[in-house]
């Protein structure tokens, strides 16, 4: 079964709007796991507008499933993850002021840079994943970096799902098939939701993990966190 990793950035956004420690991100992560989540994802950014670097340190001993830390591999970010040693680091090409991730790596252009970062993570015993667009060439060049996995950037799929889901899924299937052929693990994330998740999971071969935050936390406002996580898990089970 494809694992569900819950991105709790939005929990931190609510906390930071008021200050203090409510809602508490560590308690939220523990609750997500208790409700069935098989992983916790966080994406600390340089301005710490949601997840803070200290949150990552606090989460590592509390998370009992899998801690996935996303981010651009700046000097400060690499110091953090090499200190904390999460189970997985997902490398994204975000600019410091990016509101959210909006593209995958050009793994051809940045292959040498990514190769050094991946090697540093491997030396620390951390699994690496590189955020890529659904492009066969980008998957091939990702393989050359030595990464363990790729994470498919799924916003284009989500945007086009209601227009024509067969057309929307096609480049992702091709990219995933190439990844399988090359021996790369496959993760996916960005704008996956209760509406589009099942079809995606049914069509992507050997999909190991989905990272879902914005839609899931938004749904939880109406449905409750436990019920929402269970509903997402059901999409991945069928």
Secondary structure by P-SEA (a helix, b strand, c coil): cbbbbbbaaaaaaaaaacccccccaaaaaaaaaaacccbbbbbbccccccccaaaaaaaccccccbbbbbccccaaaaaaaaaacccbbbbbbccccccccccccccccaaaaaaaaaaaaaaacbbbbbbbcccaaaaaaaaaacccbbbbbcaaaaaaccccccccaaaaaaaaaaaaaabbbbbbccccccccaaaaaaccccccbbbbcaaaaaaaacccaaaaaaaaaaaaac
